[in-house]
Amino acid sequence: MINRDGVVALIRAQMPDADVVVTDLTGTMDHYDIRVRSNAFAGKSLLDQHRMVYAALEDARQDGRIHALQLKTEVPSA
Amino acid sequence: MPDSDSLRDEITREVAANTILVYGKGTKDAPRCGFTAETIQFFNQFGYPFEVIDVLENMPKRDALSQMTDWPTLPKVFIDGQFLGDTDILGPMAQKGELTTLLTQAFEKKGVKPSVVL
């Protein structure tokens, strides 16, 4: 398991400008809904945006700290 | 034990054979993962035929799939031969109307109309 601040830190390490909202879906600290807004996504397909977040969380997924996640990404509107 | 080339061939054949294909955990009738179940419910709305292939216990095939798609998680969805991620991608596409367009075009080519839903 990993706490919400830990998830935010991993994402910001790759995308320092990111707004990240993390919701624990199950109360078990390993199933998360993660919403990320970052200028790093500009010009990228939705698939590639999600790949960037998965890459940031790779180690935590591999070692099982994160078991499952659902993801929403967006570019800041203004 | 199949090598990775033959696994890739198998995946390529399966993707070509199914207009909508979901690689997931469990089967359509007995999904064994919440996200796979969610994906099945998602496609049930559209009224088009879709196939679910269970790869839960086939790690070599899961590895081959992840390499081919550069996508680490299950389920993995292919439509008309194109990799489209999961419902986190398909949901926003559906909201924008893009998914209906894609499905209509893909199935028109094969002369398949959606069954009536709702």
N, CA and C atoms of all chains as a GROMACS GRO file, in nm:
protein
  588
    1MET      N    1   0.082  -0.120   0.000
    1MET     CA    2   0.000   0.000   0.000
    1MET      C    3   0.086   0.125   0.000
    2ILE      N    4   0.021   0.234  -0.037
    2ILE     CA    5   0.089   0.362  -0.046
    2ILE      C    6  -0.015   0.469  -0.010
    3ASN      N    7   0.028   0.573   0.060
    3ASN     CA    8  -0.076   0.672   0.094
    3ASN      C    9  -0.095   0.771  -0.022
    4ARG      N   10  -0.197   0.852  -0.011
    4ARG     CA   11  -0.232   0.940  -0.122
    4ARG      C   12  -0.120   1.039  -0.150
    5ASP      N   13  -0.056   1.090  -0.045
    5ASP     CA   14   0.055   1.182  -0.068
    5ASP      C   15   0.169   1.114  -0.143
    6GLY      N   16   0.186   0.986  -0.116
    6GLY     CA   17   0.291   0.911  -0.186
    6GLY      C   18   0.262   0.902  -0.334
    7VAL      N   19   0.135   0.881  -0.369
    7VAL     CA   20   0.096   0.875  -0.511
    7VAL      C   21   0.122   1.010  -0.577
    8VAL      N   22   0.081   1.117  -0.508
    8VAL     CA   23   0.100   1.251  -0.564
    8VAL      C   24   0.249   1.278  -0.586
    9ALA      N   25   0.331   1.239  -0.490
    9ALA     CA   26   0.475   1.265  -0.501
    9ALA      C   27   0.536   1.192  -0.620
   10LEU      N   28   0.493   1.068  -0.643
   10LEU     CA   29   0.548   0.993  -0.756
   10LEU      C   30   0.512   1.060  -0.888
   11ILE      N   31   0.391   1.109  -0.898
   11ILE     CA   32   0.348   1.173  -1.023
   11ILE      C   33   0.419   1.307  -1.041
   12ARG      N   34   0.428   1.384  -0.933
   12ARG     CA   35   0.493   1.516  -0.944
   12ARG      C   36   0.643   1.503  -0.971
   13ALA      N   37   0.702   1.390  -0.933
   13ALA     CA   38   0.844   1.370  -0.962
   13ALA      C   39   0.867   1.369  -1.114
   14GLN      N   40   0.766   1.324  -1.189
   14GLN     CA   41   0.778   1.322  -1.335
   14GLN      C   42   0.714   1.444  -1.400
   15MET      N   43   0.610   1.497  -1.338
   15MET     CA   44   0.534   1.610  -1.394
   15MET      C   45   0.517   1.713  -1.283
   16PRO      N   46   0.618   1.797  -1.262
   16PRO     CA   47   0.618   1.885  -1.143
   16PRO      C   48   0.499   1.980  -1.137
   17ASP      N   49   0.440   2.013  -1.251
   17ASP     CA   50   0.329   2.109  -1.249
   17ASP      C   51   0.194   2.041  -1.222
   18ALA      N   52   0.195   1.911  -1.207
   18ALA     CA   53   0.068   1.838  -1.208
   18ALA      C   54  -0.021   1.873  -1.088
   19ASP      N   55  -0.150   1.896  -1.119
   19ASP     CA   56  -0.253   1.891  -1.015
   19ASP      C   57  -0.297   1.747  -1.006
   20VAL      N   58  -0.291   1.691  -0.888
   20VAL     CA   59  -0.324   1.549  -0.872
   20VAL      C   60  -0.429   1.534  -0.763
   21VAL      N   61  -0.537   1.464  -0.796
   21VAL     CA   62  -0.640   1.434  -0.696
   21VAL      C   63  -0.648   1.282  -0.686
   22VAL      N   64  -0.624   1.232  -0.566
   22VAL     CA   65  -0.619   1.088  -0.545
   22VAL      C   66  -0.731   1.047  -0.451
   23THR      N   67  -0.810   0.948  -0.491
   23THR     CA   68  -0.917   0.896  -0.407
   23THR      C   69  -0.893   0.748  -0.382
   24ASP      N   70  -0.895   0.710  -0.257
   24ASP     CA   71  -0.882   0.569  -0.220
   24ASP      C   72  -1.018   0.503  -0.240
   25LEU      N   73  -1.026   0.411  -0.335
   25LEU     CA   74  -1.155   0.355  -0.375
   25LEU      C   75  -1.208   0.252  -0.276
   26THR      N   76  -1.120   0.189  -0.204
   26THR     CA   77  -1.161   0.074  -0.123
   26THR      C   78  -1.126   0.089   0.024
   27GLY      N   79  -1.053   0.196   0.060
   27GLY     CA   80  -1.008   0.212   0.197
   27GLY      C   81  -0.891   0.121   0.232
   28THR      N   82  -0.834   0.057   0.130
   28THR     CA   83  -0.722  -0.035   0.156
   28THR      C   84  -0.588   0.022   0.110
   29MET      N   85  -0.590   0.147   0.064
   29MET     CA   86  -0.468   0.217   0.022
   29MET      C   87  -0.392   0.148  -0.091
   30ASP      N   88  -0.465   0.074  -0.173
   30ASP     CA   89  -0.397   0.017  -0.290
   30ASP      C   90  -0.485   0.016  -0.416
   31HIS      N   91  -0.610   0.063  -0.402
   31HIS     CA   92  -0.699   0.080  -0.518
   31HIS      C   93  -0.733   0.229  -0.525
   32TYR      N   94  -0.685   0.294  -0.629
   32TYR     CA   95  -0.698   0.439  -0.634
   32TYR      C   96  -0.765   0.490  -0.761
   33ASP      N   97  -0.842   0.595  -0.744
   33ASP     CA   98  -0.884   0.679  -0.857
   33ASP      C   99  -0.788   0.799  -0.859
   34ILE      N  100  -0.727   0.822  -0.973
   34ILE     CA  101  -0.626   0.926  -0.981
   34ILE      C  102  -0.660   1.020  -1.097
   35ARG      N  103  -0.669   1.148  -1.064
   35ARG     CA  104  -0.695   1.250  -1.166
   35ARG      C  105  -0.575   1.341  -1.175
   36VAL      N  106  -0.524   1.357  -1.295
   36VAL     CA  107  -0.401   1.434  -1.314
   36VAL      C  108  -0.424   1.540  -1.420
   37ARG      N  109  -0.391   1.664  -1.384
   37ARG     CA  110  -0.398   1.773  -1.481
   37ARG      C  111  -0.258   1.832  -1.493
   38SER      N  112  -0.205   1.832  -1.614
   38SER     CA  113  -0.068   1.881  -1.631
   38SER      C  114  -0.047   1.933  -1.772
   39ASN      N  115   0.036   2.036  -1.784
   39ASN     CA  116   0.074   2.085  -1.917
   39ASN      C  117   0.162   1.984  -1.990
   40ALA      N  118   0.219   1.890  -1.917
   40ALA     CA  119   0.302   1.788  -1.982
   40ALA      C  120   0.219   1.702  -2.079
   41PHE      N  121   0.088   1.705  -2.064
   41PHE     CA  122   0.002   1.624  -2.152
   41PHE      C  123  -0.029   1.695  -2.284
   42ALA      N  124   0.006   1.822  -2.294
   42ALA     CA  125  -0.034   1.899  -2.412
   42ALA      C  126   0.017   1.831  -2.539
   43GLY      N  127  -0.072   1.817  -2.635
   43GLY     CA  128  -0.034   1.760  -2.764
   43GLY      C  129  -0.023   1.609  -2.765
   44LYS      N  130  -0.045   1.545  -2.651
   44LYS     CA  131  -0.036   1.398  -2.645
   44LYS      C  132  -0.174   1.336  -2.656
   45SER      N  133  -0.180   1.218  -2.716
   45SER     CA  134  -0.306   1.144  -2.718
   45SER      C  135  -0.342   1.102  -2.577
   46LEU      N  136  -0.470   1.073  -2.557
   46LEU     CA  137  -0.514   1.025  -2.427
   46LEU      C  138  -0.437   0.899  -2.386
   47LEU      N  139  -0.415   0.810  -2.483
   47LEU     CA  140  -0.337   0.689  -2.454
   47LEU      C  141  -0.199   0.725  -2.401
   48ASP      N  142  -0.134   0.820  -2.468
   48ASP     CA  143   0.002   0.856  -2.425
   48ASP      C  144   0.000   0.930  -2.291
   49GLN      N  145  -0.104   1.008  -2.267
   49GLN     CA  146  -0.115   1.075  -2.137
   49GLN      C  147  -0.122   0.971  -2.025
   50HIS      N  148  -0.202   0.868  -2.049
   50HIS     CA  149  -0.214   0.764  -1.946
   50HIS      C  150  -0.083   0.686  -1.932
   51ARG      N  151  -0.015   0.662  -2.047
   51ARG     CA  152   0.114   0.592  -2.040
   51ARG      C  153   0.212   0.670  -1.952
   52MET      N  154   0.208   0.804  -1.959
   52MET     CA  155   0.300   0.886  -1.878
   52MET      C  156   0.273   0.866  -1.729
   53VAL      N  157   0.146   0.857  -1.692
   53VAL     CA  158   0.114   0.838  -1.550
   53VAL      C  159   0.151   0.697  -1.506
   54TYR      N  160   0.119   0.599  -1.591
   54TYR     CA  161   0.158   0.462  -1.557
   54TYR      C  162   0.309   0.451  -1.537
   55ALA      N  163   0.384   0.522  -1.622
   55ALA     CA  164   0.531   0.517  -1.611
   55ALA      C  165   0.576   0.577  -1.477
   56ALA      N  166   0.511   0.686  -1.438
   56ALA     CA  167   0.548   0.749  -1.310
   56ALA      C  168   0.520   0.656  -1.192
   57LEU      N  169   0.419   0.571  -1.208
   57LEU     CA  170   0.377   0.482  -1.098
   57LEU      C  171   0.429   0.340  -1.115
   58GLU      N  172   0.517   0.321  -1.213
   58GLU     CA  173   0.559   0.185  -1.249
   58GLU      C  174   0.610   0.104  -1.130
   59ASP      N  175   0.703   0.162  -1.054
   59ASP     CA  176   0.762   0.085  -0.945
   59ASP      C  177   0.657   0.047  -0.840
   60ALA      N  178   0.569   0.143  -0.811
   60ALA     CA  179   0.468   0.117  -0.708
   60ALA      C  180   0.366   0.013  -0.756
   61ARG      N  181   0.346   0.004  -0.888
   61ARG     CA  182   0.258  -0.100  -0.938
   61ARG      C  183   0.329  -0.234  -0.938
   62GLN      N  184   0.456  -0.231  -0.980
   62GLN     CA  185   0.532  -0.357  -0.989
   62GLN      C  186   0.547  -0.424  -0.852
   63ASP      N  187   0.573  -0.342  -0.751
   63ASP     CA  188   0.597  -0.404  -0.620
   63ASP      C  189   0.467  -0.423  -0.541
   64GLY      N  190   0.354  -0.387  -0.603
   64GLY     CA  191   0.226  -0.418  -0.541
   64GLY      C  192   0.172  -0.312  -0.447
   65ARG      N  193   0.246  -0.202  -0.428
   65ARG     CA  194   0.192  -0.096  -0.341
   65ARG      C  195   0.060  -0.043  -0.399
   66ILE      N  196   0.053  -0.037  -0.533
   66ILE     CA  197  -0.073  -0.004  -0.598
   66ILE      C  198  -0.122  -0.130  -0.670
   67HIS      N  199  -0.240  -0.175  -0.632
   67HIS     CA  200  -0.293  -0.296  -0.695
   67HIS      C  201  -0.376  -0.260  -0.818
   68ALA      N  202  -0.455  -0.155  -0.809
   68ALA     CA  203  -0.542  -0.120  -0.921
   68ALA      C  204  -0.562   0.031  -0.920
   69LEU      N  205  -0.575   0.087  -1.039
   69LEU     CA  206  -0.603   0.228  -1.044
   69LEU      C  207  -0.689   0.260  -1.165
   70GLN      N  208  -0.775   0.360  -1.145
   70GLN     CA  209  -0.844   0.417  -1.259
   70GLN      C  210  -0.797   0.560  -1.273
   71LEU      N  211  -0.795   0.607  -1.395
   71LEU     CA  212  -0.717   0.725  -1.426
   71LEU      C  213  -0.795   0.819  -1.514
   72LYS      N  214  -0.779   0.947  -1.485
   72LYS     CA  215  -0.834   1.050  -1.573
   72LYS      C  216  -0.726   1.156  -1.589
   73THR      N  217  -0.697   1.191  -1.712
   73THR     CA  218  -0.594   1.292  -1.736
   73THR      C  219  -0.652   1.406  -1.817
   74GLU      N  220  -0.597   1.525  -1.794
   74GLU     CA  221  -0.637   1.637  -1.878
   74GLU      C  222  -0.530   1.745  -1.878
   75VAL      N  223  -0.539   1.826  -1.984
   75VAL     CA  224  -0.452   1.942  -1.996
   75VAL      C  225  -0.525   2.060  -1.934
   76PRO      N  226  -0.458   2.144  -1.857
   76PRO     CA  227  -0.526   2.261  -1.800
   76PRO      C  228  -0.593   2.342  -1.911
   77SER      N  229  -0.712   2.393  -1.884
   77SER     CA  230  -0.789   2.454  -1.992
   77SER      C  231  -0.740   2.594  -2.027
   78ALA      N  232  -0.681   2.666  -1.934
   78ALA     CA  233  -0.639   2.802  -1.968
   78ALA      C  234  -0.492   2.824  -1.932
   79MET      N  235   0.579  -2.481  -2.433
   79MET     CA  236   0.571  -2.339  -2.397
   79MET      C  237   0.590  -2.253  -2.522
   80PRO      N  238   0.490  -2.176  -2.560
   80PRO     CA  239   0.504  -2.098  -2.683
   80PRO      C  240   0.606  -1.987  -2.665
   81ASP      N  241   0.684  -1.961  -2.770
   81ASP     CA  242   0.777  -1.849  -2.758
   81ASP      C  243   0.702  -1.718  -2.784
   82SER      N  244   0.772  -1.606  -2.765
   82SER     CA  245   0.700  -1.478  -2.771
   82SER      C  246   0.654  -1.447  -2.913
   83ASP      N  247   0.727  -1.498  -3.015
   83ASP     CA  248   0.681  -1.473  -3.152
   83ASP      C  249   0.548  -1.540  -3.179
   84SER      N  250   0.534  -1.663  -3.133
   84SER     CA  251   0.407  -1.731  -3.160
   84SER      C  252   0.294  -1.670  -3.077
   85LEU      N  253   0.327  -1.618  -2.959
   85LEU     CA  254   0.225  -1.548  -2.881
   85LEU      C  255   0.180  -1.421  -2.953
   86ARG      N  256   0.277  -1.351  -3.010
   86ARG     CA  257   0.242  -1.230  -3.085
   86ARG      C  258   0.155  -1.265  -3.206
   87ASP      N  259   0.188  -1.376  -3.273
   87ASP     CA  260   0.106  -1.419  -3.387
   87ASP      C  261  -0.036  -1.450  -3.340
   88GLU      N  262  -0.046  -1.520  -3.228
   88GLU     CA  263  -0.177  -1.556  -3.174
   88GLU      C  264  -0.258  -1.429  -3.143
   89ILE      N  265  -0.194  -1.332  -3.080
   89ILE     CA  266  -0.262  -1.207  -3.046
   89ILE      C  267  -0.305  -1.134  -3.173
   90THR      N  268  -0.216  -1.128  -3.270
   90THR     CA  269  -0.248  -1.060  -3.397
   90THR      C  270  -0.370  -1.125  -3.463
   91ARG      N  271  -0.373  -1.258  -3.460
   91ARG     CA  272  -0.488  -1.330  -3.518
   91ARG      C  273  -0.616  -1.299  -3.442
   92GLU      N  274  -0.609  -1.300  -3.310
   92GLU     CA  275  -0.728  -1.273  -3.229
   92GLU      C  276  -0.780  -1.131  -3.251
   93VAL      N  277  -0.687  -1.037  -3.258
   93VAL     CA  278  -0.726  -0.897  -3.280
   93VAL      C  279  -0.793  -0.882  -3.417
   94ALA      N  280  -0.739  -0.952  -3.517
   94ALA     CA  281  -0.796  -0.943  -3.652
   94ALA      C  282  -0.933  -1.010  -3.659
   95ALA      N  283  -0.955  -1.111  -3.576
   95ALA     CA  284  -1.077  -1.191  -3.586
   95ALA      C  285  -1.195  -1.129  -3.511
   96ASN      N  286  -1.170  -1.031  -3.425
   96ASN     CA  287  -1.277  -0.976  -3.341
   96ASN      C  288  -1.280  -0.823  -3.353
   97THR      N  289  -1.393  -0.771  -3.398
   97THR     CA  290  -1.402  -0.625  -3.416
   97THR      C  291  -1.386  -0.554  -3.283
   98ILE      N  292  -1.450  -0.607  -3.179
   98ILE     CA  293  -1.423  -0.558  -3.043
   98ILE      C  294  -1.364  -0.674  -2.963
   99LEU      N  295  -1.245  -0.654  -2.913
   99LEU     CA  296  -1.180  -0.759  -2.836
   99LEU      C  297  -1.128  -0.703  -2.704
  100VAL      N  298  -1.163  -0.771  -2.597
  100VAL     CA  299  -1.117  -0.733  -2.463
  100VAL      C  300  -1.027  -0.844  -2.410
  101TYR      N  301  -0.905  -0.812  -2.378
  101TYR     CA  302  -0.820  -0.904  -2.300
  101TYR      C  303  -0.838  -0.866  -2.154
  102GLY      N  304  -0.885  -0.961  -2.075
  102GLY     CA  305  -0.915  -0.927  -1.937
  102GLY      C  306  -0.886  -1.041  -1.843
  103LYS      N  307  -0.937  -1.023  -1.722
  103LYS     CA  308  -0.922  -1.124  -1.618
  103LYS      C  309  -1.058  -1.189  -1.598
  104GLY      N  310  -1.068  -1.314  -1.636
  104GLY     CA  311  -1.195  -1.386  -1.628
  104GLY      C  312  -1.269  -1.380  -1.761
  105THR      N  313  -1.387  -1.438  -1.762
  105THR     CA  314  -1.465  -1.448  -1.885
  105THR      C  315  -1.582  -1.350  -1.880
  106LYS      N  316  -1.654  -1.343  -1.994
  106LYS     CA  317  -1.769  -1.254  -2.003
  106LYS      C  318  -1.872  -1.290  -1.895
  107ASP      N  319  -1.894  -1.418  -1.875
  107ASP     CA  320  -1.994  -1.462  -1.777
  107ASP      C  321  -1.940  -1.458  -1.634
  108ALA      N  322  -1.810  -1.469  -1.622
  108ALA     CA  323  -1.752  -1.474  -1.488
  108ALA      C  324  -1.624  -1.391  -1.483
  109PRO      N  325  -1.640  -1.259  -1.490
  109PRO     CA  326  -1.522  -1.174  -1.480
  109PRO      C  327  -1.460  -1.187  -1.342
  110ARG      N  328  -1.328  -1.182  -1.336
  110ARG     CA  329  -1.260  -1.201  -1.208
  110ARG      C  330  -1.181  -1.076  -1.168
  111CYS      N  331  -1.228  -0.964  -1.218
  111CYS     CA  332  -1.164  -0.837  -1.183
  111CYS      C  333  -1.268  -0.728  -1.205
  112GLY      N  334  -1.272  -0.632  -1.114
  112GLY     CA  335  -1.373  -0.526  -1.123
  112GLY      C  336  -1.366  -0.449  -1.252
  113PHE      N  337  -1.245  -0.424  -1.300
  113PHE     CA  338  -1.231  -0.344  -1.421
  113PHE      C  339  -1.272  -0.423  -1.545
  114THR      N  340  -1.247  -0.553  -1.542
  114THR     CA  341  -1.292  -0.636  -1.654
  114THR      C  342  -1.445  -0.639  -1.656
  115ALA      N  343  -1.507  -0.654  -1.538
  115ALA     CA  344  -1.653  -0.652  -1.530
  115ALA      C  345  -1.708  -0.519  -1.581
  116GLU      N  346  -1.643  -0.410  -1.543
  116GLU     CA  347  -1.686  -0.277  -1.585
  116GLU      C  348  -1.678  -0.262  -1.737
  117THR      N  349  -1.574  -0.320  -1.795
  117THR     CA  350  -1.556  -0.312  -1.940
  117THR      C  351  -1.665  -0.391  -2.012
  118ILE      N  352  -1.701  -0.506  -1.958
  118ILE     CA  353  -1.808  -0.587  -2.016
  118ILE      C  354  -1.940  -0.511  -2.010
  119GLN      N  355  -1.969  -0.451  -1.895
  119GLN     CA  356  -2.091  -0.368  -1.882
  119GLN      C  357  -2.088  -0.253  -1.980
  120PHE      N  358  -1.972  -0.194  -1.995
  120PHE     CA  359  -1.956  -0.080  -2.086
  120PHE      C  360  -1.996  -0.120  -2.228
  121PHE      N  361  -1.945  -0.233  -2.276
  121PHE     CA  362  -1.974  -0.273  -2.413
  121PHE      C  363  -2.115  -0.328  -2.428
  122ASN      N  364  -2.173  -0.379  -2.321
  122ASN     CA  365  -2.312  -0.424  -2.329
  122ASN      C  366  -2.405  -0.311  -2.371
  123GLN      N  367  -2.369  -0.187  -2.336
  123GLN     CA  368  -2.454  -0.073  -2.371
  123GLN      C  369  -2.466  -0.053  -2.521
  124PHE      N  370  -2.364  -0.094  -2.596
  124PHE     CA  371  -2.358  -0.054  -2.736
  124PHE      C  372  -2.431  -0.149  -2.829
  125GLY      N  373  -2.454  -0.271  -2.783
  125GLY     CA  374  -2.532  -0.364  -2.864
  125GLY      C  375  -2.455  -0.432  -2.975
  126TYR      N  376  -2.325  -0.416  -2.978
  126TYR     CA  377  -2.244  -0.486  -3.078
  126TYR      C  378  -2.179  -0.608  -3.015
  127PRO      N  379  -2.156  -0.709  -3.097
  127PRO     CA  380  -2.087  -0.827  -3.042
  127PRO      C  381  -1.944  -0.794  -3.000
  128PHE      N  382  -1.902  -0.852  -2.891
  128PHE     CA  383  -1.762  -0.836  -2.849
  128PHE      C  384  -1.714  -0.963  -2.783
  129GLU      N  385  -1.584  -0.981  -2.789
  129GLU     CA  386  -1.524  -1.102  -2.735
  129GLU      C  387  -1.436  -1.065  -2.615
  130VAL      N  388  -1.437  -1.151  -2.515
  130VAL     CA  389  -1.348  -1.134  -2.400
  130VAL      C  390  -1.255  -1.255  -2.394
  131ILE      N  391  -1.128  -1.231  -2.393
  131ILE     CA  392  -1.031  -1.340  -2.380
  131ILE      C  393  -0.964  -1.329  -2.244
  132ASP      N  394  -0.973  -1.438  -2.169
  132ASP     CA  395  -0.920  -1.442  -2.033
  132ASP      C  396  -0.770  -1.471  -2.037
  133VAL      N  397  -0.691  -1.377  -1.988
  133VAL     CA  398  -0.546  -1.398  -1.982
  133VAL      C  399  -0.494  -1.393  -1.838
  134LEU      N  400  -0.587  -1.402  -1.745
  134LEU     CA  401  -0.550  -1.386  -1.603
  134LEU      C  402  -0.430  -1.474  -1.566
  135GLU      N  403  -0.434  -1.600  -1.607
  135GLU     CA  404  -0.330  -1.692  -1.561
  135GLU      C  405  -0.227  -1.721  -1.669
  136ASN      N  406  -0.227  -1.640  -1.775
  136ASN     CA  407  -0.131  -1.662  -1.883
  136ASN      C  408  -0.028  -1.548  -1.884
  137MET      N  409   0.067  -1.556  -1.794
  137MET     CA  410   0.164  -1.446  -1.780
  137MET      C  411   0.245  -1.422  -1.907
  138PRO      N  412   0.289  -1.526  -1.978
  138PRO     CA  413   0.365  -1.496  -2.101
  138PRO      C  414   0.283  -1.415  -2.202
  139LYS      N  415   0.155  -1.449  -2.211
  139LYS     CA  416   0.070  -1.374  -2.305
  139LYS      C  417   0.045  -1.233  -2.255
  140ARG      N  418   0.028  -1.219  -2.125
  140ARG     CA  419   0.012  -1.084  -2.070
  140ARG      C  420   0.135  -0.999  -2.095
  141ASP      N  421   0.252  -1.060  -2.081
  141ASP     CA  422   0.376  -0.986  -2.109
  141ASP      C  423   0.384  -0.946  -2.256
  142ALA      N  424   0.348  -1.040  -2.344
  142ALA     CA  425   0.353  -1.010  -2.488
  142ALA      C  426   0.256  -0.897  -2.521
  143LEU      N  427   0.137  -0.904  -2.462
  143LEU     CA  428   0.037  -0.798  -2.485
  143LEU      C  429   0.088  -0.662  -2.436
  144SER      N  430   0.148  -0.661  -2.319
  144SER     CA  431   0.197  -0.534  -2.264
  144SER      C  432   0.306  -0.475  -2.352
  145GLN      N  433   0.393  -0.563  -2.404
  145GLN     CA  434   0.499  -0.514  -2.493
  145GLN      C  435   0.440  -0.461  -2.623
  146MET      N  436   0.345  -0.533  -2.678
  146MET     CA  437   0.288  -0.493  -2.809
  146MET      C  438   0.214  -0.360  -2.800
  147THR      N  439   0.153  -0.335  -2.684
  147THR     CA  440   0.068  -0.216  -2.672
  147THR      C  441   0.137  -0.103  -2.596
  148ASP      N  442   0.252  -0.131  -2.534
  148ASP     CA  443   0.315  -0.034  -2.443
  148ASP      C  444   0.213   0.013  -2.340
  149TRP      N  445   0.144  -0.083  -2.283
  149TRP     CA  446   0.036  -0.053  -2.187
  149TRP      C  447   0.041  -0.159  -2.078
  150PRO      N  448   0.055  -0.119  -1.952
  150PRO     CA  449   0.089  -0.218  -1.850
  150PRO      C  450  -0.027  -0.296  -1.790
  151THR      N  451  -0.150  -0.245  -1.803
  151THR     CA  452  -0.257  -0.302  -1.722
  151THR      C  453  -0.359  -0.378  -1.805
  152LEU      N  454  -0.439  -0.458  -1.737
  152LEU     CA  455  -0.557  -0.524  -1.794
  152LEU      C  456  -0.680  -0.456  -1.736
  153PRO      N  457  -0.793  -0.454  -1.805
  153PRO     CA  458  -0.811  -0.506  -1.941
  153PRO      C  459  -0.746  -0.417  -2.048
  154LYS      N  460  -0.731  -0.479  -2.164
  154LYS     CA  461  -0.683  -0.408  -2.282
  154LYS      C  462  -0.787  -0.428  -2.393
  155VAL      N  463  -0.827  -0.319  -2.455
  155VAL     CA  464  -0.934  -0.325  -2.554
  155VAL      C  465  -0.880  -0.292  -2.693
  156PHE      N  466  -0.919  -0.374  -2.790
  156PHE     CA  467  -0.890  -0.346  -2.930
  156PHE      C  468  -1.022  -0.331  -3.005
  157ILE      N  469  -1.031  -0.228  -3.088
  157ILE     CA  470  -1.148  -0.211  -3.174
  157ILE      C  471  -1.099  -0.197  -3.317
  158ASP      N  472  -1.150  -0.284  -3.403
  158ASP     CA  473  -1.114  -0.280  -3.544
  158ASP      C  474  -0.962  -0.281  -3.561
  159GLY      N  475  -0.896  -0.360  -3.482
  159GLY     CA  476  -0.752  -0.376  -3.494
  159GLY      C  477  -0.669  -0.270  -3.424
  160GLN      N  478  -0.736  -0.171  -3.366
  160GLN     CA  479  -0.666  -0.059  -3.305
  160GLN      C  480  -0.668  -0.074  -3.152
  161PHE      N  481  -0.554  -0.056  -3.089
  161PHE     CA  482  -0.549  -0.061  -2.943
  161PHE      C  483  -0.604   0.068  -2.884
  162LEU      N  484  -0.697   0.056  -2.792
  162LEU     CA  485  -0.763   0.174  -2.735
  162LEU      C  486  -0.760   0.177  -2.582
  163GLY      N  487  -0.667   0.105  -2.522
  163GLY     CA  488  -0.652   0.114  -2.377
  163GLY      C  489  -0.765   0.045  -2.304
  164ASP      N  490  -0.829   0.119  -2.213
  164ASP     CA  491  -0.934   0.062  -2.129
  164ASP      C  492  -1.049   0.161  -2.118
  165THR      N  493  -1.139   0.138  -2.024
  165THR     CA  494  -1.256   0.227  -2.016
  165THR      C  495  -1.217   0.368  -1.972
  166ASP      N  496  -1.100   0.385  -1.912
  166ASP     CA  497  -1.055   0.522  -1.880
  166ASP      C  498  -1.033   0.604  -2.009
  167ILE      N  499  -1.003   0.535  -2.117
  167ILE     CA  500  -0.987   0.600  -2.248
  167ILE      C  501  -1.121   0.599  -2.322
  168LEU      N  502  -1.188   0.483  -2.317
  168LEU     CA  503  -1.312   0.466  -2.396
  168LEU      C  504  -1.426   0.551  -2.341
  169GLY      N  505  -1.430   0.571  -2.210
  169GLY     CA  506  -1.536   0.652  -2.150
  169GLY      C  507  -1.536   0.794  -2.206
  170PRO      N  508  -1.422   0.865  -2.199
  170PRO     CA  509  -1.418   0.999  -2.260
  170PRO      C  510  -1.445   0.997  -2.410
  171MET      N  511  -1.399   0.892  -2.480
  171MET     CA  512  -1.430   0.883  -2.624
  171MET      C  513  -1.579   0.869  -2.647
  172ALA      N  514  -1.644   0.792  -2.561
  172ALA     CA  515  -1.789   0.773  -2.574
  172ALA      C  516  -1.862   0.904  -2.548
  173GLN      N  517  -1.815   0.978  -2.447
  173GLN     CA  518  -1.881   1.106  -2.414
  173GLN      C  519  -1.874   1.204  -2.529
  174LYS      N  520  -1.764   1.199  -2.604
  174LYS     CA  521  -1.749   1.291  -2.717
  174LYS      C  522  -1.816   1.238  -2.843
  175GLY      N  523  -1.874   1.120  -2.835
  175GLY     CA  524  -1.940   1.062  -2.953
  175GLY      C  525  -1.844   0.991  -3.047
  176GLU      N  526  -1.716   0.992  -3.014
  176GLU     CA  527  -1.617   0.933  -3.104
  176GLU      C  528  -1.629   0.782  -3.111
  177LEU      N  529  -1.668   0.723  -2.999
  177LEU     CA  530  -1.670   0.577  -2.996
  177LEU      C  531  -1.784   0.521  -3.081
  178THR      N  532  -1.900   0.585  -3.074
  178THR     CA  533  -2.011   0.540  -3.157
  178THR      C  534  -1.975   0.549  -3.305
  179THR      N  535  -1.909   0.658  -3.342
  179THR     CA  536  -1.866   0.673  -3.482
  179THR      C  537  -1.771   0.560  -3.521
  180LEU      N  538  -1.674   0.535  -3.435
  180LEU     CA  539  -1.576   0.430  -3.463
  180LEU      C  540  -1.643   0.293  -3.476
  181LEU      N  541  -1.734   0.264  -3.383
  181LEU     CA  542  -1.801   0.133  -3.384
  181LEU      C  543  -1.891   0.119  -3.506
  182THR      N  544  -1.964   0.227  -3.538
  182THR     CA  545  -2.052   0.222  -3.654
  182THR      C  546  -1.972   0.192  -3.780
  183GLN      N  547  -1.860   0.263  -3.796
  183GLN     CA  548  -1.777   0.242  -3.915
  183GLN      C  549  -1.719   0.101  -3.917
  184ALA      N  550  -1.670   0.057  -3.801
  184ALA     CA  551  -1.605  -0.074  -3.796
  184ALA      C  552  -1.704  -0.186  -3.830
  185PHE      N  553  -1.827  -0.175  -3.778
  185PHE     CA  554  -1.923  -0.283  -3.799
  185PHE      C  555  -1.994  -0.271  -3.933
  186GLU      N  556  -2.007  -0.150  -3.985
  186GLU     CA  557  -2.066  -0.134  -4.118
  186GLU      C  558  -1.984  -0.209  -4.222
  187LYS      N  559  -1.852  -0.203  -4.206
  187LYS     CA  560  -1.763  -0.274  -4.300
  187LYS      C  561  -1.798  -0.422  -4.305
  188LYS      N  562  -1.846  -0.472  -4.192
  188LYS     CA  563  -1.876  -0.616  -4.183
  188LYS      C  564  -2.026  -0.643  -4.197
  189GLY      N  565  -2.102  -0.538  -4.219
  189GLY     CA  566  -2.246  -0.557  -4.236
  189GLY      C  567  -2.320  -0.593  -4.108
  190VAL      N  568  -2.261  -0.553  -3.992
  190VAL     CA  569  -2.326  -0.586  -3.865
  190VAL      C  570  -2.393  -0.461  -3.809
  191LYS      N  571  -2.520  -0.475  -3.774
  191LYS     CA  572  -2.591  -0.364  -3.709
  191LYS      C  573  -2.603  -0.393  -3.560
  192PRO      N  574  -2.611  -0.288  -3.479
  192PRO     CA  575  -2.623  -0.314  -3.335
  192PRO      C  576  -2.760  -0.371  -3.303
  193SER      N  577  -2.764  -0.461  -3.206
  193SER     CA  578  -2.893  -0.504  -3.156
  193SER      C  579  -2.950  -0.388  -3.073
  194VAL      N  580  -3.082  -0.385  -3.062
  194VAL     CA  581  -3.144  -0.272  -2.993
  194VAL      C  582  -3.116  -0.282  -2.844
  195VAL      N  583  -3.068  -0.172  -2.788
  195VAL     CA  584  -3.046  -0.169  -2.644
  195VAL      C  585  -3.132  -0.059  -2.584
  196LEU      N  586  -3.150  -0.062  -2.456
  196LEU     CA  587  -3.233   0.031  -2.377
  196LEU      C  588  -3.380  -0.003  -2.387
   0.00000   0.00000   0.00000
